[in-house]
Amino acid sequence: MKTLITNGLILDMVGEEPNIKKADILIENNKILKIEKDITDEYDKKINAKSMLIMPGLVNTHTHLAMSIFRGYKDDRKLMDWLENAIFPVEDKLQPEDIYWNSYLSCLEMIKSGTTTCNDMYFGMNKVIEAIEATGLRAVVAWCLTDDSIRDKLERTREYAKIYNNNPESKITIFTSPHAPYSCNPDTIKLCVDLAKELHTGLHIHLAETQNEVVTIRDRYDKTATEYLADLDVFDVPVILAHGIYISDSDIEILKKHNIKGGISHNPISNCKLSSGICDVVKLRKNGINVGLGTDGIGSTTTLDMFEEMKTAAYLQKVNTMEPTSIKAYDILKMATIEGAKVLGLEDSIGTIEEGKKADLIFIKTDKIHLCPENDICTNLVYSANGADVDTVMIDGKIIMQNRKMIDINEREIMKKVKKIAKRLCK
C-alpha cells in the first residue's frame, strides 16, 4: 500500500534549525519511502495537503489516560490533598470497563489535538492497552507499582512485555513503573529495575515533583530523590523521569555521570495548576539532559492538548530565567517531537519526518485568522496554534482522523459512556 501526499509544506524537525520545505511524501505501508519534489511513483492513495503544514506527530511523554473522568473534579488543591481526599477514593471504585472507556476518551482527545504517541502509567493497564489499540495510538505503557501492589503487577508487566516488546509490528512498548520515590521503598524500586534489566526495557517514575517530596525523602533517607534512585541503580536502564522540578545542580551531575538514556518529562500545566513549581528546562537542556513534554492526567491539567503545553512551557522558561531568548519556539517544538521521542527511546522510529521512519504525521490547517500572517511558522505553532488546528492525523501510515473526523469511531457515543461513569463515581 502506497500513499502519496502532495502540495503540503513540511516541517521535518531534523537538525538544530527549522527546515521548512515544499515537497511530496511517499509512504509505503507504515514507513516514509521518499521525500522529494514532484514524486511520480505509482500510488494507491493520494492526499492533497494544500494549505496544510505537515509535521511529526506530537509525543506526550507522561500521562494517566484513565483519569479523564477527573476533568474539573474537586479542583484548586495541592497535590497530596487532591490525591488523598478527592482522587484515591474514586479510583478505588473504578471497574475494568470504566478504565477502558475513560482511556478511550483520552486517546481521542490526544489524537484530535495532534498527539500520535503517549507514555502512560496507571493500574488496570490491560484495559488501557485495549483502548490504545482500538484508537490506533502508539504508546509506551506501564503498570504503576507502589509498596502495597507489587507481585501481580510485576507478573503482568513481564507477561505483556513478552507479547508486545518482541513484536516488530507492535505500536506498544511495555516499561516497568515504580510510582515515585516517596511511595516505593528500596526493595520495590529494585524489583522494578531488575525486571527492566531482565526484559531489556525501560522504567517510568515520578521524580521531584513537589517540595514535600524533597523533605520526605531527605528525612527518610538523608538523600535527594535523585541520589536515592541512583543508589538503587535506576539510571542503569532507560528511564523516564516525570516532572523533575526539584533537581539540584548536584543531581544534574549525577544524571550526566550516568549518561542516562531517556530523560525528563516536563508537565508545565499540571505543575502550574497544582502549584508544584517550575522545572528549569533551560538548565537541564544546557547540561545535555533530554527533556520532553507531557500533560500528566486530565485531572491535574484539564486538557491533553500538547499545543497548550508547548506555549505554557515557553512562557514559564522565559519568566523563570527572566530572559526572553532563553528558549526558542523551535526548541519547544523539538521537545514536543524528537526530544520527546528520545525520552521514550523511540527516536529511531518517530519524532522527525525522514525517509525510513514511521509515518506518524499531523496536518495543520494554516489558513486561519489566528495563524495569519506566517512571519515565523514555528512561532505561530507554539504561541498561536491549538489542537483544534489539527485537520488530519496519520499513525503508522494509516489515516486515523481526516477533516477533524475520527475514522470509524463514534465520538458522541464515547462521551456518553464517560459521562455516565462520571455521574456514577464523581457525585
N, C-alpha and C positions, 0 to 999 in steps of 0.2 A: 504494500500500500504506500503510494507516494502522494504527498500533499505539497502543493506549490503555493507560497504566499507571495503576493506581488503588491507593488505600489505603497509599501509601508516604509516608514522611517525607523531605522534600527538603532537603539542604544544598547550596545553589546556588553557593557560593563567589563570590558577587557582593558587592562592597563591602569596606569595611575592618573590618567586624564580622560575626560569623556571622549568617546569615539562614536559619533552620530553620523549615520550614512544612509543613503537611499539605495536599497538593494533588495533582491528577491531571496527567499529562503526555501530550499527544497528539503523536505523531511521524508525519510523512508522509515516506515513503521514508527518507532518511538525515538529515533535519533535524527539530528541535523546532518544532512548529507552535504549540502552546498550552501554557501552564502555568496552570491555574485549578482552583478547587474544583468538583467535580461536573460535569465535562465531559460533555455529552450528544451530541456529534457522533457520526456513524456511524464505525465502525472495522472493520478486517479481523481484527485480533488483539487480545486483551486479556491483560494481565499483572497478576495480583494480587500487589502488593508488601507485603502485610500483614507486620508485624514486620520490615520492611526499611527501612534508611536508604539513600536514593539520592543519590549524589554524582557529580561528574565523574570520568571515568576518570583514573588516575594517569599522570603523564608522566615517564618515565625519560630524563633528558637526556644520559646518557653511558654507553655500554656497548660490549662486544665480544661479540656473540652467539655466534660460532663457538667461543668458548673454554669451552664447557660441559664439555668433557672434562677440564678442568684443575681441577675442583672437588676441593679437598683434595690436589692434586698437589704434592709437594715444598714443603710449607708452611714457615712460620716463617723467612723470609729477607727481607733488604732488597730493594727493588725491582729494582735493576740486577743483583744476584746471582741473584735469582729469574728474571728475564727471560733473562739471558745463559746461565745454566747449567741451567735447567730448561725454560723455555717455548720459546725460539727453536729449540733442536734438534728439538723435537717439531713445532713449526709448519712447519718445513722439509719434513716428511713428509706434511702434510695434503693429501689429494686433494680435488678438487671435491665429490664426493659426501659426504666427511667434513664439509666446511664446511656443506653443506646440512642434514644430519641434526643436527649439533651446534647449528646456528642454530635449527632446528625445535624442539629440546628447550628452548632458552632462551625462545623465543616462547611455548611452552606454559606454562613456569614464570611468565612475566610475566603472561600472561592470567589464570592461576589465582590470582594474588595481586593482581589489580586494576589492572595496568598496561594501558592501551589505546594508548599512543603511546610510541615509544622513539626514541633517536638513536644510530645505530651507525656505528662506523668500524672497518674491518678490511681484509683483502685477500680476493680471490675473492668480491667483493660481488654478482656476478651470481647466485651460488648462495644468498647470504644473502637477496637480494631474492625469490628463488623461495620460500624458506621463509616469509618475512614475508607474502607474498601467499597462500600456502597456508593460513596460520593466521588471516588476517584482520586483523592488526595495522595500525595507522597508524604511519608511520616516516619519519624523516629518515635518510638513509644516505650514506656516502662511502667511496670507495676511499682507504685510508691511504697517503700517499706519504712516502718518505724519499729521500735523495740518490741512492741506487742503484736506485730503482724509480720512474721519472718518466713517460716518454713514453707507454707503454702505458696506464697508469692515468689519465693526463690525457685520453687519447682515449676511454677507457671512460666517464669522468665526463661528457665532452661528449656522447657517444652516448646515454647513459641519461638525462641531463638533458633532452635534446630529446624523449625519449619520455615521461617522467613529469612533468616540471615544467610542460609546456604542456598537460597533460591535466587538465581541471577535475574529472574523475571519479576521478583517481588519489588513493590514500591515501599515496603515497610521494613524497618530495621529495629530490632529489639535491643534496648540497653538495660542495664541494671540501675536501680534508683533508690538509694537511701534518702529519706526525706530531707534531712538537714542535720547539721552538727548538734544542735540542741535537742533533737528528738531521737537521735541514734547514738547509742553507746559505742565504744570502740569495737566490740565483738560484732555488732550489727554491720557497721561500716566495713569491717574486714571481710565479712562473709560476702558482701556485695562486690568488693574489689576482687576477691578470689574468684567469684563467679564470672566477673567481666574478663578476667585473665583466661579462665577455662574456655569461655565462649568466644574469645578474641573479639570482644565488643567494647563499648564504652560505658560510661557512668554519668548519670544526671543527678545533681543535688543542688538544693538551695544553699546559698553561702552569703553570710554577712549582709543580711537584708535589713536588720534593724539594730539600733543601739542596744536594746535589751538583749539581743543575741550576743553582742560583743561582751557585755557584762556577764551574762550567764556562762559563756564558755571560759572567760577569764577566771571567774570564781570557781568553776568546776575543775578546770584542767591547768590553770595558770598559763594559758597559751592564747594566741589568737585562733580564730576558727580555721584560718589558712594553715597555720602551724599544726593544728590538730589533724587536719586532713593529710598534710604532708607526712606526718609521723606514722600515719596508717597506710601509706603507700598509694593514696588515691591518685596521685599525679603520675603513677606508673602506667595508667591506662588513659585512653582518650576520655576527656571529661568536659561536661557542660556545667558551668557554674552559674546558677541563676541569681541575678541581681548584683552581687559583688559591690555593694555600696561602700561598706566599711573595710576596704582593703588598704592597708598601710604601705608605706614605701618598702618596709622590710618584707611584707607579704608579696609585693610585686617581685622583689628579688628572688623569693622562693619560687614563684611561678616561672621566672626567667631561668633560674638554675635548673629546673626540671624540664625546661623547654616543652611545656605542656602541649599536647595535641588537643584540639578543641578550643575552649576559651570561655569568655564571659557572655551571658545573655543579659543585655540591658533592657529593663522593662520600665521605661520612663513614666508612662501614665499611671501604672499601678503604684510606683514609688511616690508619685506626687499625691495621688488620691488617698493613700494611706499615711501620708506624711512621714514616709520612711527615710527619705533623704535623697541625695543626688549622687549617682555613680560618676566618678571622674573618668569619663570615657576618653577624654583627650590625653590624660596621663597614661592610661592603660595602653592606648594605641601607640603613643610615642615610645613606650617600652616594649613594643613588639608583641603585645598580647592581643589575640583575636577578640573582637567584640562584635557580636551580632545583636539584632533587635528582637524583642519578644513582647507579647501583650500581657502575659500572665492570664489568669482565668477571668471570665467576664465579670464575676462578682467584684473584683478589685479594679477593673478598668471600665466596665460597662460597654466596651467595644473591642472587636477583634480586627479593626481596620488598621493595617500596618502603615497606611499613609498618615494617620493621626499620630502613630508612634514616631514616625520619621520627623514630623515637624516639631513634636514635643521634645524629642531628643536633641534636635538642633538648637531650639530655644534654651533648653536647660544648660547645655555646654557653653553657650555664649554668655549666659548670666553667671554660671559657676566660675568661669575664667575671667569674666569682665573684659573679654577680648573678642570682638566680632569676627576676627579672622581665625579663631581657634579651630573651627571645623567648617568645612565647605559642604555645600549641598551634595556634591558628588561623593564625598566621604560618607555621608549619611546613606546615600543610595547603595554604596558598597556594603555598608553594614546590613542593609535590608536584603541583599542579594548574595554576592560572592563571599563576603566575610561571614554572613550567617551560615552559608553552606560549609565554610571551613570549620565553624564552631560545631556543626553536626557531623563533620567528617565526610561530607558529600561533595566537596569541591571538584572532584574529578568527573562528576556526573552532571551537576547543575550549578546555577549561580551566574553563569555567563552565557552569551549566545555565541557558540563556537562550533565548528564542524566536529562531529564525533560525540558531542554532548547530548544529553536527553533533551527532547523538545518540550520543555516546560516554559511556556511563553504567555505573556499577557499583552493584550492590545488595548491601549488607552486612547480614547477618543479626544482629540486635541482641539477640535473646532468648537470650543465653548467660550462663553464670555469670560469666565474666571481664569481661563488659560490663555487669554489674548492680551497683549501680543506675546510672541515667543522670543523675547530678548535673550533668555537663557533657559533652555529646556529643563536642565537639571534643577534649577532654582524653582521653576514652575511646579515640577513634580513634588518637590519636598515641601514647599510653602503654600502652594495654591491648590494642588490636586487633592482629591479624596477618593475613597474606594468606589464611589458611585461613578467615577470617570472610567472605570474598567469596563470595556464593552465585551471583550471575548477572552476566554481563558482556555489554554491548551495544556494538558498534563500528560506526559509520556506519549506525545504525538496525537493525543485524542482531544477533540473539542469537548469541553465539559460545560462551558457556558458560551452562548453566542447572542449578540444583541441584548445582553443583560438577562437572557432567559436561560435557566438551567435546562440541560438536555435530559428529557425523560424523568424529571423529578418534579413532584407536585409540592411547591414551596408552601402553599397555604395549608396543605394537609399536615406538613411537619410542624408549622407554627401552632396549629390547632392542638396537636398532641402535646407539645411542650407547655402550652398554656394550661392544659388540663392537669399536667403533672405539677406545675407551679401552684395551681389553685388548691391541689390536694395537700401539698407539703409546706407551702410558704404562706399560710394564712396569717 
